[in-house]
């Protein structure tokens, strides 16, 4: 069949307009496909849509989303219309994920790793209605901190919370309320602060009141005495020190070295409907993670984070810890080149190990978010999409050595000597003295 003739004046038009100009019939479409060079139809192999709405909380571990948007990486992979939208709290993130972009919500998010499970299981949603979600990647390792109010400056609270327990008991005996703040029930910060307190003999449900405070409101709340300690990501821990309101007790890597933290989660409905778009988003996030990991880019990571549309804070509140310098706010306690620096790519930071998701679910069983005997592995098999991660990584040209061959990172050892064996989570649960379940 003869190749359709396209008027010169129309050569700058879109493919759809070109085809329409050629007649628009099935026969002409077929002819055009046969006769045009392959490049003219490359778009057909691209994402099904060019847009997605992704949520984030104002925290430095959302950096890969900031960078992917700022640096045009989403656009590079055929997703120029991605919106990266600030959320007021993790509760808002959950609500908007349930709505989906069709309901004026969001399609995916920078999210606390346990949340896609809690949302998929209907444990934290209205009327306990499940909204199926997928975890496509982990966004980072390490990088959270637990901060303590300045009134405990003399205690110099650190990894061991036993001295803190003495101070808290004394305050409680005087009739004053004592509170620990985290960001979402059953989320990572909730689990870090609970683990830390419980390891020193403080029952997080009986000896102290655990409250929910959105990350950007942590510093202001501690300033007015709302809480005695809190767990959150940066820049809020360093900002607390800069405002002389409190100090850092520990960075969470001291609890569990190279621990998993946030994830890139998406509604299953979006991924299932637009698999190519989801893959494009994932590839963009992975490339952004690689960029964020490089030491020579960390100053720029901090500068991007501080911008108004992202975290909206002084860049000095971000820079040091993004680069691995930890001034704990206690005289003489400054760590240069911390081994617990936030990782975005190194040490398989981006890979969503199923064994890590199992630890989060086991801890949520510990504190009553799921019943004993809940089939964690069955839910993980639905939510964790490491298969998509591997596909995206291979297409990006990631070295085989950087693509894990196992769904498990193996046994994990915590600061207090407890060991989590993914092959036997019940034994781990049994070893913990403070918990809400009997094993």
N, C-alpha and C positions, 0 to 999 in steps of 0.2 A: 504493500500500500504506500501511496505517495506521502511524503512528510508534509504536514500542514504548513502553509506559508504564514508566518507571523509578521504583520506590519512592523516596520522599523520603530515607529513611534510607541509601540507597545512592549519593546524588549525590556524595559525597566519595570514592568508590572510583575505582580505575583504569579506563582505557578498556576494558582486557581484561575486567575484572570487570563493567563495565556491559554489555558485549556479551553476556557469558555470562549475565548476569541477564535479558537480553532474549530469551534462547532459544538463542543460539549456532548456529543453523542458517545455512546459506549465504544463505537468503532473508532472514532477519532481519539478517544482516550487511550485505547489499546495501541493505536498507531503511534501516538505521541510517546508512549512508554517504550515502544520498540525502538524509536528513532532518536529520542533525546539521549545525550551522553548520560552515563550513570549518575554523575554529580548533580544533574538537574533534578534528580528524584531522591537525593540523599535525605531530604527532609522527611520523606515517607518512612524512613527507618528510625527517625528520632522519637522523642517523647510524644505521647498522645495529646498532652496538654502542655502549655508553657507556664502554668501557674500552680502555686501551692501556697497555703497560708501556714506559716510555722511560728509557734509561740516560743517565748523565752522569758526567763526571769533574770533580773539584773544581777548577774554573777559572772565571774571570770571564766567559769567552765562552759559558758555559752559562746566563748570566743570563736570556735569553728563556724558557727552560724553567722556571727558578725563578719568574719573574714570572707566567708563564701559570698556574702552579699556585697560587701564593700569592694572586694577585689574582682567582682564580675565572674566568679567561678560558677555560680548557678547558671548564669547566662552562657558561659562557655559550654556547658553541657545541655544547652537547648531549653533552659528554664529561666528566661529573662524576667518573667513576671512573678517570681517568688517574692512574697511579702514576709518579712521577719518582724513579728509583732510582739511588743512588750506586754507581759501579763502582770497583773497586780499581785498575784499570789499563786501558790500551787493549786489552791482550791479553784481559782479562776481558770487556770490551765486545764484542770480536769473538766470543769463545766463546758469550756469551749471545745474540748476534744469530743465530748459527748454530742455537742451540737453539730460538729463538722462544719466545713466552710459553707456547705449548702444552707445551714441554719445560722449563718453569720458567725460561726465559730472558727475553728482552725483544723487543719488536716494532720498536723504533727507538731512535735515540740522537742526542745531541750528539756529533759525531764528526769526526775528522780527515778533511778532504776526500778524500785519496787512498784511505782505507780501504774505502768502499763499492765502489770499483773493484777493489782487491786481493782483497776478499772475494768479489765477483761473479765474478772470474776464477779463484778458487781458488788464489791465490798465497800466501796466509797462513793457510790453513785446513787442518785435519787431513786427511791423505791427498789434499790438493789438491782437495777437493770444493767446487765453487762453491755459494755461497748467494746467489741473485740479490737485489740491493738497488737502491733508488732514492734519488737525492738530490732532496729536495723544495724545499729552500731553502738558501741560504748563511746562516749565523748571524751572521757578523761580518767586518769588514775590520780589518787591523792588530792591534796589541795584544799581540804576543808579544815576548819579549826574549831576548837572549843575555847570560848572566852569566859573569863570570870570577872565579876565586878570588883572595882577598886577597893571596896571595903574588906576584901580578903587578901589585900596586898601582902600583909605580913605572913600569911599562910604559905604563900608562893606555891599555889596548887600546880601540880604537874600531872604526870601519867598516873601516879598513885593517888587515888581519891580518899584514902583512909583519913589523912589529916583534914581534908575538906569535910568529911562526915562529922568530925568532932566540932568544927566551926558551925556547921549547919544545925547540928543538934542543939548547940548552945543558943543559937538564934531562935530556933523553934521553941525552946524552953521558955524564952522571954515573951512568947505569945505572938511573934511575928511570922508572917507567911514566908515560905521559901519556895522559889519557882525556878524551873529549868525550861528554857525556850528552845523550840525546834521549829521546823518549817512546815511539816505535814505529817499527820499521824501514820506511822508505818513506813515513812520515807527514810532516805539514807541518814539525814541529820538526826531524826528521831532514834534510829538504831545506833548511831555512833555515841550519842550522849547517854543512851540507856546502857550500852555496853560498858562505857567508861565509868558511869556511876555505880553500876551493879558490881563491877570488878573490885571496887573498894568497899563493898558492903552497903551501899546506898540503894534502897529499893526505889526505882523511879516512879512507882505508883503509890507507895505508902509513905516514904520518908520525905518526898518532895513533890510538889505539884508540877506536872509537865504541861506546858501551854504552847499554843501555836501562834507564831508571829511571822509575818512575811519577811523575807530577807532584808529588803531595803528599810524596814522599820525597826530592826534589831537595835541599832545604836541609840536611836531616839528613846526607845523603851527602856534600855538599861540606864540611860541618862536620868530618867525620872524614877528609877528604882523598881521597875516592873518585874525584873528577874535577877537572879543571883548568878546565873551562867546561861550561855546559849551555844548552840552549834549551828554554823552556817559556813558558806563558802566566802571567798574574798569578793569585794574589797572591805567587807564590813568588819572583819576582825582587826585589820590594820587601821581602819578609820577610827575604831574604838580607842586604839592606843594613841593615835594622833590627836584625838579629842580629850585624852587623859581621863577616860571614864572607866577603863578596865585594862586587862592584859590577857595575853594568850597563854592558856594552860598547856595545851598541846596542839600540834598539827596532827590530823587524823592518820597520817602515814605512820605515826608513832604507835598507834593502836594496832594497825594492820598495814604493814609495808606494801606499797603498790596496790592498795585496795581499789576496786572498781567504784565508780561514783555515778555520774550522770549518763544518760543514754540518749540516743536519737530515736525517738519513738514516733510511730505514725498509726493513724487509724487503719485497721485492716481493710476497710471498705475502699479507701483511696488506693492502697497498694495493689489490691486485687483488681480494681477497675483500670488503673493506669500503671501497669508493671514497668513500662519503659520510663515513665516519668519518675517513678519511685527510684529506679536504678540510677537515673540521672542525678536526682537529689542526693542519693547516697554517695555517688562518685564525687560530687562536688564537696560534700562534707568530708570525705576521706582526704581529698586533696588539700582542703583547708586545714585539716588536722596535721598533715605532714608539714605544711607551711608554718603553723603555730609552734610546732615542736622545735624548730631550728633556733638555737641560741641567738643567732644574729638577727632574728625577727622579733625577739621578745619585747624590745623597747616599743616597736610598732604595735605589737599585740596590746600592750598596756595603753598606748595612745588611742587605739581604736576603741578599746573597752570603755575608756573614760568619756567618750563622746556623749553628747546629750541624748541622741536617739538610742543609745545602748545603755550603759550603766548610769551615766550622768553623775560623775563624781570627780574630785581632783585626781589628776594622773598620779600624784604622789601616793595616793591610797592604793594604787594598783601595782606600780612598777616593781618594787623590791621583791614582793613574794612571787610575782610572775617570773622573775629572774632567779629565784631561789635563795634570796636573802631573807632570813627570818629574825627580826628583832621582836622578842616576846613581850617587850614592854616591862621587863623586870631587869633591874640593873645587873649588867654583866652577862645577860643571857641573849646573845646574838649569834646566830648560826649563819655563816657564809656558805654558799654552795650546798644547801641542804639536800640530803639524799631523798627528801620527801617533796621535792618540787613537783608541781603539777605536770603530769605527762599527758600529751595529746596523741602521740603516735609511738614513741619508743616503748619498749617492754610490752609490746602487743596491747598498748593502751586502748586502741580502737576496736579490738576484737571482742565480740559479746560472748564470752565463755559461759556456757550453760551452768557450769559448776558455781560461778559467782551468783547467777540468778537464783540458784538453789540455796545458797547461803542466805540471801536476802529473804527468801520465802521461809526458810527455817527460823530465822530470827522473828519474822512476823507471826509464825506459829507460836514461838516462845512468848510473845507479848499479847497473844489472843486475837490477832487479826484473821487468822484461819484456825479452824478446829484441828486438834491432834488427829493425825492420820490423813489429813488433806493430801490429795494426790498432786504434789508439787510438780513432779516430773511430767505429768500429762499436760499440765497447763504450760509449762516451759516449752514443751514440744510444739505447742500452738503459737506461743508469743515470740519466742526467740527465733529470729530469721538469720542465723549465721550463714545459711546457704546463700542468701542474697548478698551478704557481706563478701563472701568468697568470690561470687560472680563479679561484683563491682571491683574488687581488688585486682582480680586477674585482668579485667579489661583495662584497668589503670596501669597495668604493667608492674604491679607490686611484686617484689622478689619472692620466690617460693619460700625462702627462709623466714619471711615476714608474715606468712600465712599459716597460722597454727593448723596442725593436722588432727588435733584432739579437741573435743568439746569441753574438756576439763583442763584447768591449769594445775590440777593435782591437790594435794593436801595444803591447807593454809594454816599458818601458825600466828597466833595473836600475842600481844605484848605480855599477857598474863600467863602464857604457856598453854592456853587452850588450843586444841587442834581441830579444825573442821575437815573431815574426810568426806568428800562428796559421795563416796560409796556407802557411807554410813552416817547420815545426818542425825539419826536417832541417838547414836552414841554421843555425838557432840551436844545435843540438847540435854541429855542425861547428865553430862559433866558440869552443867551450869547450875549454880546453887540458887540464884534468884530468877524465877520465871513464873509464868501464869498457867503453865500446863504441867501435868504429871506424865512422865514418860516411863 
